[in-house]
């Protein structure tokens, strides 16, 4: 399996490349008043309004840095009703991919109910990498509000 690698500070994380529709440069987004703190806003991608989540703000409590390797990862996202949607993930150091097998990943040994998106961990030539579950990024209540706001933007 191919994984897209990004970083949160010095730590490496992986998203299944099969869920990635595109990797885009940082673009201007329209802010959504009263949205969840990790929601950067929305942007137009080929006629579709796409919400953008700042992974640094979600995980670290700080905004993503404005550097050349900061990208918007356009991910396929299945909502609770089973509908396919697009979700923009603002991430730093999106510069690499790695091939790993499902069996290369093992539980981290730490249960983090407040961060359901943190999945199992694997080791490669560069150290540990933790898998991120795109569907688990936001609580259901935030997901519902997010896509309602995006639809009205």
Secondary structure, 3 states (H helix, E strand, C coil): CEEEEEEECCEEEEEEHHHEEEEEECCCCECCCCCCCCEEEEEEECCEEEEEEEHHHHHHCCCCCCCCCCEEEEEEEECCCCCEEEEEEEEEEEEEEEECCHHHCECCCCCCHHHCCEEEEEEECCEEEEEECCCCCCCHHHHHHHHHHHHHC
